[in-house]
Amino acid sequence: MHAATLTSPRLQRVLRLLKDGQPHTTRDIVRRAHVMAVNACVAELRQHGAVIDCEARIVNGSRRFYYTMLEGPKDA
C-alpha cells in the first residue's frame, strides 16, 4: 500500500478526530472528517505507525464498527 503523507488534508481530518482516544463509528468519521473510505484512511494512518483499534459491536440489531486510536502516528 502507498500511504499518503501525514500532511494530507484528508488524513489530518481523520487524525484530528481520532486524537481524542474515544471510539468513533464509521458513520461519525464520515460525517465529521468528511471522508468516505474510512477503512483506507485508518490503514494509511497505521502505515505511519498509528495504533488504531477496530471493534465491531451490535447496536439495535445492526453491526457497527468503532475505531479508537490508542497511539498516534510516529511521524506526527
Secondary structure as GFF3:
##gff-version 3
##sequence-region A 1 76
A	DSSP	alpha_helix	9	18	.	.	.	ID=ss1
A	DSSP	beta_strand	24	25	.	.	.	ID=ss2
A	DSSP	alpha_helix	26	33	.	.	.	ID=ss3
A	DSSP	alpha_helix	38	47	.	.	.	ID=ss4
A	DSSP	beta_strand	51	59	.	.	.	ID=ss5
A	DSSP	beta_strand	62	71	.	.	.	ID=ss6
###
